[in-house]
Amino acid sequence: MMPIIARRIIVEAAFDVDPGSIVAWGVTSRADIYCWVTTDADPDHWPVLICGRHTSPEMQLHPMGMAAFLRRLLDDEAVREETISVVLPDEVSFVNWRNA
Protein backbone atom coordinates (compact mmCIF):
# COMPACT_ATOMS: atom_id res chain seq x y z
CA MET A 1 0.00 0.00 0.00
CA MET A 2 1.23 3.47 -0.94
CA PRO A 3 -0.08 6.54 0.90
CA ILE A 4 -1.58 9.21 -1.32
CA ILE A 5 -1.20 12.74 -0.01
CA ALA A 6 -4.18 14.95 -0.81
CA ARG A 7 -4.96 18.16 1.07
CA ARG A 8 -2.85 17.02 4.03
CA ILE A 9 -4.77 13.75 4.34
CA ILE A 10 -2.85 10.53 3.90
CA VAL A 11 -4.93 7.76 2.34
CA GLU A 12 -3.67 4.22 1.88
CA ALA A 13 -3.91 3.07 -1.74
CA ALA A 14 -2.65 0.11 -3.69
CA PHE A 15 0.49 0.97 -5.66
CA ASP A 16 1.62 -1.53 -8.22
CA VAL A 17 3.70 0.06 -10.96
CA ASP A 18 6.56 -1.09 -13.16
CA PRO A 19 9.78 0.49 -11.80
CA GLY A 20 10.56 1.45 -15.41
CA SER A 21 7.60 3.87 -15.20
CA ILE A 22 9.29 5.91 -12.46
CA VAL A 23 11.43 8.81 -13.66
CA ALA A 24 13.49 10.79 -11.14
CA TRP A 25 13.55 14.55 -11.67
CA GLY A 26 14.81 15.98 -8.40
CA VAL A 27 16.61 15.32 -5.14
CA THR A 28 16.60 17.14 -1.82
CA SER A 29 19.55 18.07 0.33
CA ARG A 30 18.50 15.16 2.59
CA ALA A 31 18.68 12.59 -0.24
CA ASP A 32 14.94 12.25 -0.87
CA ILE A 33 14.21 11.58 -4.55
CA TYR A 34 11.33 13.26 -6.39
CA CYS A 35 9.93 11.28 -9.31
CA TRP A 36 7.15 11.15 -11.86
CA VAL A 37 5.00 8.04 -12.27
CA THR A 38 4.72 7.93 -16.05
CA THR A 39 1.93 5.37 -16.46
CA ASP A 40 -0.41 7.86 -18.17
CA ALA A 41 0.18 8.70 -21.85
CA ASP A 42 -0.34 12.41 -21.01
CA PRO A 43 2.57 13.92 -19.03
CA ASP A 44 0.15 16.47 -17.56
CA HIS A 45 -1.34 13.59 -15.57
CA TRP A 46 1.90 12.22 -14.09
CA PRO A 47 1.72 12.34 -10.29
CA VAL A 48 4.73 13.05 -8.10
CA LEU A 49 6.27 10.17 -6.18
CA ILE A 50 8.62 10.86 -3.28
CA CYS A 51 11.09 8.14 -2.39
CA GLY A 52 12.16 9.45 0.96
CA ARG A 53 15.00 8.62 3.28
CA HIS A 54 13.75 10.98 5.97
CA THR A 55 10.04 11.21 5.20
CA SER A 56 7.13 9.54 6.89
CA PRO A 57 5.94 7.47 5.17
CA GLU A 58 8.99 6.66 3.04
CA MET A 59 7.05 6.40 -0.24
CA GLN A 60 4.48 9.11 -0.97
CA LEU A 61 2.33 9.57 -4.05
CA HIS A 62 1.09 13.13 -4.59
CA PRO A 63 -1.80 13.21 -7.09
CA MET A 64 -0.71 16.41 -8.82
CA GLY A 65 1.81 17.53 -11.39
CA MET A 66 5.30 18.80 -10.66
CA ALA A 67 4.39 22.51 -10.80
CA ALA A 68 1.49 22.11 -8.37
CA PHE A 69 3.63 19.96 -6.10
CA LEU A 70 6.47 22.51 -6.02
CA ARG A 71 4.01 25.32 -5.39
CA ARG A 72 2.61 23.45 -2.38
CA LEU A 73 6.11 22.67 -1.21
CA LEU A 74 7.05 26.35 -1.27
CA ASP A 75 3.72 27.77 -0.04
CA ASP A 76 2.55 25.31 2.60
CA GLU A 77 4.74 24.98 5.68
CA ALA A 78 2.57 22.17 7.05
CA VAL A 79 3.27 20.06 3.94
CA ARG A 80 7.00 20.54 4.42
CA GLU A 81 6.84 19.66 8.11
CA GLU A 82 4.38 16.76 7.95
CA THR A 83 5.38 14.85 4.85
CA ILE A 84 8.51 16.17 3.19
CA SER A 85 11.98 16.41 4.69
CA VAL A 86 12.88 19.79 3.25
CA VAL A 87 14.23 22.70 5.23
CA LEU A 88 13.75 26.01 3.44
CA PRO A 89 14.66 29.54 4.46
CA ASP A 90 11.89 31.79 5.77
CA GLU A 91 11.65 33.49 2.40
CA VAL A 92 11.92 31.27 -0.65
CA SER A 93 12.60 32.35 -4.22
CA PHE A 94 13.20 30.78 -7.60
CA VAL A 95 16.71 30.99 -9.02
CA ASN A 96 17.01 30.31 -12.73
CA TRP A 97 19.95 28.06 -13.54
CA ARG A 98 21.21 30.73 -15.94
CA ASN A 99 21.49 33.20 -13.06
CA ALA A 100 22.82 30.81 -10.40
C-alpha positions as CSV (number, residue, x, y, z in Angstrom):
1,M,0.0,0.0,0.0
2,M,1.2,3.5,-0.9
3,P,-0.1,6.5,0.9
4,I,-1.6,9.2,-1.3
5,I,-1.2,12.7,0.0
6,A,-4.2,15.0,-0.8
7,R,-5.0,18.2,1.1
8,R,-2.9,17.0,4.0
9,I,-4.8,13.8,4.3
10,I,-2.8,10.5,3.9
11,V,-4.9,7.8,2.3
12,E,-3.7,4.2,1.9
13,A,-3.9,3.1,-1.7
14,A,-2.7,0.1,-3.7
15,F,0.5,1.0,-5.7
16,D,1.6,-1.5,-8.2
17,V,3.7,0.1,-11.0
18,D,6.6,-1.1,-13.2
19,P,9.8,0.5,-11.8
20,G,10.6,1.5,-15.4
21,S,7.6,3.9,-15.2
22,I,9.3,5.9,-12.5
23,V,11.4,8.8,-13.7
24,A,13.5,10.8,-11.1
25,W,13.6,14.6,-11.7
26,G,14.8,16.0,-8.4
27,V,16.6,15.3,-5.1
28,T,16.6,17.1,-1.8
29,S,19.6,18.1,0.3
30,R,18.5,15.2,2.6
31,A,18.7,12.6,-0.2
32,D,14.9,12.2,-0.9
33,I,14.2,11.6,-4.5
34,Y,11.3,13.3,-6.4
35,C,9.9,11.3,-9.3
36,W,7.2,11.1,-11.9
37,V,5.0,8.0,-12.3
38,T,4.7,7.9,-16.0
39,T,1.9,5.4,-16.5
40,D,-0.4,7.9,-18.2
41,A,0.2,8.7,-21.8
42,D,-0.3,12.4,-21.0
43,P,2.6,13.9,-19.0
44,D,0.2,16.5,-17.6
45,H,-1.3,13.6,-15.6
46,W,1.9,12.2,-14.1
47,P,1.7,12.3,-10.3
48,V,4.7,13.0,-8.1
49,L,6.3,10.2,-6.2
50,I,8.6,10.9,-3.3
51,C,11.1,8.1,-2.4
52,G,12.2,9.4,1.0
53,R,15.0,8.6,3.3
54,H,13.7,11.0,6.0
55,T,10.0,11.2,5.2
56,S,7.1,9.5,6.9
57,P,5.9,7.5,5.2
58,E,9.0,6.7,3.0
59,M,7.0,6.4,-0.2
60,Q,4.5,9.1,-1.0
61,L,2.3,9.6,-4.0
62,H,1.1,13.1,-4.6
63,P,-1.8,13.2,-7.1
64,M,-0.7,16.4,-8.8
65,G,1.8,17.5,-11.4
66,M,5.3,18.8,-10.7
67,A,4.4,22.5,-10.8
68,A,1.5,22.1,-8.4
69,F,3.6,20.0,-6.1
70,L,6.5,22.5,-6.0
71,R,4.0,25.3,-5.4
72,R,2.6,23.5,-2.4
73,L,6.1,22.7,-1.2
74,L,7.0,26.3,-1.3
75,D,3.7,27.8,0.0
76,D,2.6,25.3,2.6
77,E,4.7,25.0,5.7
78,A,2.6,22.2,7.0
79,V,3.3,20.1,3.9
80,R,7.0,20.5,4.4
81,E,6.8,19.7,8.1
82,E,4.4,16.8,8.0
83,T,5.4,14.9,4.8
84,I,8.5,16.2,3.2
85,S,12.0,16.4,4.7
86,V,12.9,19.8,3.2
87,V,14.2,22.7,5.2
88,L,13.8,26.0,3.4
89,P,14.7,29.5,4.5
90,D,11.9,31.8,5.8
91,E,11.6,33.5,2.4
92,V,11.9,31.3,-0.7
93,S,12.6,32.3,-4.2
94,F,13.2,30.8,-7.6
95,V,16.7,31.0,-9.0
96,N,17.0,30.3,-12.7
97,W,20.0,28.1,-13.5
98,R,21.2,30.7,-15.9
99,N,21.5,33.2,-13.1
100,A,22.8,30.8,-10.4
